[in-house]
């Protein structure tokens, strides 16, 4: 599924449409408003950031291990390794 298709379906999950390449050739959902090119591009950017964050966060097992160590060390605050790692990902990949 293309980024554009994914963005459109994220904006309008029940939409029915046909695309050729990266262009919508028909919008078959009369009761659903077709998103603008700007809305689609903004959603693509948002989804890309979310994908980048998801990868950068790492797997949940490692996150839980960091949390366990932070709790064990009495660092379940902004000095803990889990918090600092998550904050770095968010700082490096701001939503907007």
KERO-107026 format. One record per residue: x, y, z of N, C-alpha, C, CB in turn; residue in one letter. Coordinates in Angstrom, 3 decimals. Last residue first. Glycine has a CB too. Example, Ala and Ser with C-alpha at 12.3 -4.5 7.8 and 13.67 -1.06 7.14 Angstrom:
R     n.px     n.py     n.pz    ca.px    ca.py    ca.pz     c.px     c.py     c.pz    cb.px    cb.py    cb.pz type
R   12.850   -2.250    7.080   13.670   -1.060    7.140   12.900    0.030    7.870   14.084   -0.598    5.725    s
R   13.190   -5.690    7.800   12.300   -4.500    7.800   13.200   -3.300    7.800   11.308   -4.473    9.046    a
This chain:
R     n.px     n.py     n.pz    ca.px    ca.py    ca.pz     c.px     c.py     c.pz    cb.px    cb.py    cb.pz type
R    5.333   17.795   15.413    4.964   18.955   14.611    5.278   20.195   15.249    3.574   18.954   14.291    x
R    6.520   15.617   16.585    5.313   15.437   15.771    4.985   16.668   14.952    4.134   15.091   16.653    x
R   10.082   15.111   16.479    8.890   15.829   16.956    7.715   15.649   16.007    9.197   17.321   17.124    x
R   12.429   13.266   16.979   11.351   13.075   15.995   10.083   13.774   16.450   11.073   11.574   15.770    x
R   14.126   13.844   19.058   14.721   13.665   17.739   13.667   13.601   16.622   15.564   12.401   17.726    x
R   12.337   13.864   21.199   13.059   15.094   20.847   13.631   15.017   19.433   14.189   15.355   21.854    x
R   11.551   11.148   21.216   10.561   12.208   20.980   11.227   13.521   20.568    9.712   12.428   22.238    x
R   14.030    9.943   21.783   13.299    9.593   20.560   12.297   10.694   20.222   12.571    8.228   20.722    x
R   14.540   11.117   24.289   15.454   11.329   23.166   14.773   11.030   21.838   16.702   10.459   23.323    x
R   12.455   10.088   25.844   12.535   11.533   25.601   13.436   11.834   24.411   13.054   12.262   26.851    x
R   13.205    7.400   25.921   11.954    7.787   25.251   11.973    9.275   24.916   10.727    7.454   26.140    x
R   15.610    7.625   27.413   15.610    7.029   26.075   14.364    7.446   25.285   15.683    5.493   26.176    x
R   14.718    8.778   29.816   15.700    9.490   28.991   15.735    8.941   27.559   17.097    9.388   29.625    x
R   12.969    6.758   30.783   12.477    8.106   30.472   13.433    8.824   29.525   12.294    8.927   31.763    x
R   14.848    4.643   31.129   13.698    4.513   30.231   13.196    5.881   29.817   12.569    3.715   30.900    x
R   16.673    5.659   33.023   17.143    5.344   31.667   15.986    5.202   30.679   17.966    4.055   31.682    x
R   15.594    8.460   35.070   15.695    7.042   34.734   16.068    6.811   33.282   14.396    6.349   35.033    x
R   15.059   11.026   35.645   16.480   10.670   35.607   16.690    9.218   35.193   17.120   10.915   36.969    x
R   12.368   11.522   35.948   13.013   12.013   34.729   14.512   11.742   34.675   12.777   13.483   34.597    x
R   11.594    8.389   37.551   11.370    9.819   37.368   12.119   10.246   36.103   11.847   10.646   38.627    x
R   12.301    6.065   39.003   11.097    6.124   38.189   10.662    7.593   38.087    9.956    5.228   38.797    x
R   14.593    5.129   40.362   14.685    6.196   39.366   13.471    6.220   38.443   15.954    6.036   38.542    x
R   15.205    3.023   42.079   14.532    4.201   42.615   14.565    5.388   41.669   15.151    4.588   43.919    x
R   16.160    0.748   40.949   17.162    1.747   41.359   16.536    3.012   41.940   18.033    2.118   40.174    x
R   13.805   -0.536   40.285   14.712   -1.178   41.239   15.739   -0.189   41.793   15.428   -2.356   40.574    x
R   12.878    1.221   38.322   12.116    1.027   39.563   13.020    0.460   40.649   10.908    0.087   39.325    x
R   14.938    0.852   36.412   14.672    2.182   36.966   13.895    2.079   38.282   13.888    3.039   35.951    x
R   14.636   -1.873   35.845   15.875   -1.393   36.468   15.682   -0.008   37.083   17.014   -1.355   35.434    x
R   12.064   -1.789   34.696   12.315   -2.604   35.885   13.565   -2.104   36.608   12.472   -4.099   35.504    x
R   12.535   -0.129   32.458   11.613    0.286   33.512   11.859   -0.487   34.805   10.168    0.093   33.056    x
R   14.293   -1.776   31.000   14.755   -0.469   31.494   13.859    0.027   32.618   14.789    0.565   30.350    x
R   12.511   -3.881   30.495   13.717   -4.136   31.271   14.281   -2.827   31.835   14.774   -4.849   30.404    x
R   10.653   -2.599   28.875   10.229   -3.101   30.185   11.432   -3.395   31.080    9.375   -4.368   30.019    x
R   12.280   -2.103   26.644   11.690   -0.991   27.389   11.268   -1.437   28.794   10.480   -0.418   26.627    x
R   12.853   -4.700   25.800   13.946   -3.839   26.264   13.414   -2.653   27.064   14.774   -3.336   25.073    x
R   10.231   -5.466   25.103   10.981   -6.214   26.116   12.122   -5.378   26.674   11.528   -7.521   25.525    x
R    9.495   -3.801   23.013    8.862   -3.601   24.314    9.611   -4.335   25.421    7.411   -4.067   24.270    x
R   12.207   -2.597   20.955   11.157   -3.550   21.314   10.695   -3.358   22.749   11.647   -4.977   21.116    x
R   12.460    0.877   19.911   12.962   -0.469   20.163   11.842   -1.385   20.617   14.074   -0.442   21.206    x
R   12.032    3.492   19.226   11.707    3.076   20.593   12.292    1.702   20.912   10.189    3.057   20.796    x
R   12.596    3.574   16.492   13.588    4.098   17.432   13.308    3.686   18.875   13.636    5.606   17.337    x
R   10.230    2.543   15.372   11.504    1.834   15.185   12.507    2.264   16.242   12.074    2.093   13.774    x
R    8.442    4.546   16.188    8.199    3.139   16.538    9.482    2.327   16.431    7.115    2.533   15.628    x
R    9.506    6.855   14.963    9.500    6.713   16.427    9.355    5.243   16.828    8.354    7.549   17.048    x
R    8.998    6.228   12.293   10.375    6.458   12.735   10.468    6.288   14.251   10.859    7.873   12.316    x
R    6.201    6.121   12.340    6.975    4.930   11.976    8.418    5.052   12.463    6.945    4.713   10.450    x
R    5.639    8.793   13.021    5.220    7.714   13.916    5.975    6.419   13.620    3.714    7.479   13.795    x
R    6.650   10.066   10.757    7.233   10.344   12.073    6.883    9.228   13.044    6.739   11.704   12.618    x
R    4.910    9.023    8.827    6.343    8.758    8.722    7.044    8.993   10.056    6.970    9.638    7.638    x
R    2.475   10.093    9.677    2.661    8.642    9.702    4.138    8.267    9.607    1.882    7.988    8.559    x
R    2.994   12.841    9.195    2.688   12.356   10.545    2.938   10.850   10.659    1.228   12.678   10.912    x
R    3.322   12.832    6.402    4.423   13.268    7.270    4.221   12.750    8.692    4.534   14.811    7.275    x
R    0.752   11.987    5.659    1.929   11.191    5.272    3.093   11.545    6.184    2.312   11.435    3.777    x
R   -0.751   14.150    6.613   -0.940   12.835    7.223    0.228   11.908    6.885   -2.268   12.210    6.756    x
R    0.142   16.161    4.888    0.356   16.314    6.326    0.233   14.966    7.030   -0.647   17.321    6.919    x
R   -0.800   15.118    2.448    0.643   15.288    2.663    0.982   15.444    4.140    1.154   16.500    1.889    x
R   -3.575   15.248    2.916   -2.929   13.957    2.660   -1.431   14.058    2.927   -3.186   13.493    1.205    x
R   -3.950   17.992    3.184   -4.298   17.098    4.290   -3.606   15.753    4.141   -5.814   16.903    4.366    x
R   -3.138   18.815    0.617   -2.419   19.297    1.800   -2.690   18.400    3.008   -2.822   20.748    2.119    x
R   -5.068   17.646   -0.993   -3.670   17.224   -1.158   -2.847   17.634    0.064   -3.060   17.837   -2.448    x
R   -7.990   16.958    1.019   -7.192   17.784    0.116   -5.787   17.218    0.018   -7.153   19.253    0.595    x
R  -10.186   14.085    1.050   -9.206   14.983    1.677   -8.427   15.765    0.621   -8.231   14.182    2.564    x
R  -13.565   14.000    0.209  -12.220   13.651   -0.241  -11.231   14.616    0.408  -12.111   13.700   -1.805    x
R  -16.119   13.148    2.420  -15.352   14.220    1.792  -13.961   13.743    1.427  -15.266   15.433    2.714    x
R  -18.621   10.842    1.747  -17.369   11.088    2.472  -16.560   12.122    1.703  -16.547    9.766    2.660    x
R  -20.705   10.259    0.106  -21.039   10.740    1.438  -19.805   11.045    2.296  -21.900    9.723    2.138    x
R  -19.533    9.222   -2.196  -20.222   10.509   -2.272  -20.506   11.107   -0.904  -21.512   10.354   -3.028    x
R  -16.997    7.596   -2.943  -17.698    7.761   -1.665  -18.342    9.134   -1.618  -16.730    7.574   -0.465    x
R  -15.274    7.283   -5.011  -16.546    6.581   -5.099  -17.388    6.708   -3.838  -16.304    5.136   -5.394    x
R  -13.255    8.994   -6.957  -13.673    9.007   -5.558  -15.099    8.482   -5.538  -13.566   10.455   -4.914    x
R  -10.687    8.115   -9.196  -12.116    8.227   -8.922  -12.357    8.140   -7.420  -12.910    7.124   -9.667    x
R   -7.986    8.542   -9.186   -8.678    8.643  -10.474  -10.189    8.656  -10.313   -8.273    7.495  -11.375    x
R   -5.478    9.958   -7.407   -6.838    9.439   -7.248   -7.543    9.644   -8.582   -7.613   10.156   -6.062    x
R   -2.101    9.094   -8.040   -3.231    9.985   -8.297   -4.562    9.271   -8.072   -3.163   10.529   -9.727    x
R    0.136    7.592   -8.108   -0.088    8.381   -6.899   -1.268    9.332   -7.041    1.158    9.166   -6.553    x
R   -1.095    4.971   -9.907    0.140    5.607   -9.448   -0.144    6.298   -8.135    0.693    6.616  -10.501    x
R   -4.354    5.456   -9.568   -3.391    5.010  -10.567   -2.107    5.748  -10.244   -3.884    5.286  -12.057    x
R   -6.959    4.534   -7.369   -5.743    5.297   -7.632   -4.960    4.640   -8.757   -4.873    5.409   -6.359    x
R  -10.256    4.919   -6.266   -9.328    4.224   -7.154   -8.140    5.139   -7.394  -10.014    3.820   -8.504    x
R  -12.149    4.486   -3.222  -11.535    5.288   -4.277  -10.607    4.418   -5.099  -10.769    6.489   -3.686    x
R  -14.022    4.867   -0.400  -13.816    3.981   -1.560  -13.300    4.857   -2.689  -15.154    3.216   -1.980    x
R  -13.592    5.293    3.112  -13.624    5.818    1.743  -13.381    4.710    0.728  -12.580    6.928    1.568    x
R  -13.428    4.758    5.758  -14.488    4.075    5.000  -14.569    4.516    3.548  -15.818    4.309    5.659    x
R  -11.317    6.368    6.818  -11.228    4.900    6.825  -12.261    4.171    5.971  -11.353    4.421    8.211    x
R   -9.814    8.996    6.103  -11.190    8.596    5.781  -11.257    7.068    5.677  -11.673    9.264    4.445    x
R   -7.188    9.092    7.096   -8.061   10.266    7.206   -9.540    9.901    7.032   -7.662   11.312    6.165    x
R   -6.273    6.574    6.467   -6.157    7.029    7.845   -7.075    8.224    8.099   -4.703    7.395    8.166    x
R   -6.661    6.546    3.753   -7.458    5.631    4.575   -7.371    5.978    6.061   -7.000    4.193    4.353    x
R   -4.730    8.470    3.062   -6.144    8.707    2.756   -7.024    7.817    3.631   -6.434    8.443    1.254    x
R   -2.378    7.155    3.927   -2.769    8.441    4.504   -4.253    8.717    4.281   -1.927    9.573    3.904    x
R   -2.355    4.902    2.257   -2.415    4.723    3.705   -2.875    6.015    4.383   -1.039    4.288    4.254    x
R   -2.080    6.193   -0.211   -3.254    5.371    0.065   -3.439    5.202    1.567   -3.128    3.998   -0.619    x
R    0.466    7.354    0.172   -0.701    8.193   -0.086   -1.989    7.425    0.211   -0.697    8.689   -1.543    x
R    2.150    5.175    0.496    2.014    6.130    1.588    0.753    6.970    1.415    3.248    7.035    1.665    x
R    0.596    2.172   -0.857    1.414    3.380   -0.951    1.188    4.276    0.259    1.100    4.147   -2.247    x
R    0.852   -1.175    0.000    0.000    0.000    0.000    0.899    1.240    0.000   -0.970   -0.003    1.231    x
